[in-house]
Amino acid sequence: MRQVRTDLMLEGRADMAARVMSYRSGYNAQDRRKIEQEMFAGRLLGVIATTALELGIDIGSLDAVVTVGFPYTLPGFRQQAGRAGRRNKDSLAMLICDPFPLDQHYARNPSELFTKPHAQMSVELDNPLVLEGHVQCAAEEMPVHVGDDERYFGPLLGEVCTEKLVADDEGFYHAHFRYRPYPAKHVAIRNTEDETYSIIDTTDGRTAILEEIEWSRAVFEVFEGALFMHQGHTFLVKEVNHDQRWARLIEANVDWMTRVRCVGRCVSKLTAQRLHRRRRARGDAHPRDPRLALSRLLRARPHHVARLRLLQGRPEEQHPRASVD
C-alpha cells in the first residue's frame, strides 16, 4: 500500500494517492464500512485487499481485478474475478502467477480456470472450533439433543454441548448466554481464533483502534519496537500488554525497518505471557535487549519450550523500509 502511494506521488499523481486504500478483515467495522461505501460510490479508484472481499460484500462495479498468486481454490479465484463487471459491463480479470506448483499448473493450462468444475464444498465438523460456532447458532434456533442430532453434527457433538452450551432439565442444549440473543453475530466467519489484539493509535494523545489482529500474528508483528503498517502509514509499537491483549502505537516517520528473526529457542504462548508479566513486575517494561530477558526465563523454565517460535525484531538500517501493508 505504501509503495503504491509512493509511486503515484513520484509520477506526479498526488490526486490519485488518496483514492487508493487497503482492506482486510482486521480493520474495525467502521473503517470497513467506510471503505466499502466509498468503493460502491466510485470515490475510490482502487482497493488493495485480502480475501476478505470474497465474503459477499457488494462494492459496486469494478473495471478490473488483479489477483496476485492463485488463491488455492477455483471458487476463490472465480469469486475474486467476479468482483469486476457486476453491472453487465466489460471488465478485466488478471492472474499473476507465483512460482509455486499450483500457480504454474494453471499458467500452463489456463483453460482449466474457465472449464474445470468446482470442488465439492464441505464443512470440517471434526474441527471443534468450527463445530461450536455452528452448534451455538443452531441451538439458538432450536434446542439441540445429542442423541437425535449427532447424525448431523458428528461424534464431537456431545463433547461440545457439555463444555460449551447450556443444558436444561429435559436433556436439550441451548446456546450459551454469552452468545445470546444472536449467536451468529459472535461467531467469526473470517478466522477460527478467539483471541485478538487491539492495535491502538496513541499519536498526539489520541486513542483510536486501528484494527484487530489474531494472536498468531500479534506475537510476530507487534512486539515492542516493531514497525507496523496500516493504510500505508508507519507506526512504531511502544507498548504491548499480553494480559489485556492490546498494543499501543505512535505514528513514525523513520528511514529504517524491522524484521522478525528467531532467537534460537522455541517457547509457548504461556511462556511469552509469563515473560511479559515478569518484566512488568520488575518494572522493566522496555528492556533494551528482549533476548536477554527471554534467555533468563528459558534457563529458569526449560520445560516450557514448545513448538511456537518467539520472534523479535531490530532496526535494519541497511535495508529499505518495508512497503507491505
C-alpha angles and dihedrals in degrees: 000000000000091000092053092052092045091051091050091050092050090051091054094251100123088144090066097044093077091049095065119077139170125238134196138151094256093068113101116264094252093056092045092052091048093052091046092050094048090048092049091049092050096242092123121067096199146000125209101209145172122222088286089098090064092075100094097276113154106220096167127243120342124190097208142010122202114195114197107206126359108283094229096251134059093227089054092050093046091047090054094044089049091063087083122069099020093145095057092264130133112275144173129227116187127187118201106198124220120217091258122119096249093049092047091050091059091041088060094039105035093158089071089067087069104028108035113100122240118266115248111273117237140175116223100228091170086075106086092205091057093041095052093055092052093045094048090054094044093048091055091056095043129357113259123233115198095213095049100036103039090093089063100041103030136238095308092065095093093052093047093047093049095048104032110026136059120251127213129207093268097058097259123129127222133193114281116264093245090062097050142143093015112017094179089067090062099043112093115228095182099056143000098231117109097192118075133168122228112228106213126194109215097171112147092357098302123132112210127152107230097185145317123249133191120260090245088062098036095061089058103034110035105045114139110283095022124131113235125195124216124170089340094306124118121232130185117221108232103171138009125195113195093183095058094025103233138122126206118215138179127205111257137190103206137153097218137069139212129226134188120251135173117253091209101260134078121229135180128243089253090055092051091053093047090050089054093049093048092051091051091047089054090048088243099123093150110036115184093231114032089188090068094056090044094050091050091053093047092051090050096044109025092157090070091070108122142157102284115091116222109219128195132186142220136191112275106199093174092063127071116250116276116260099195119115 
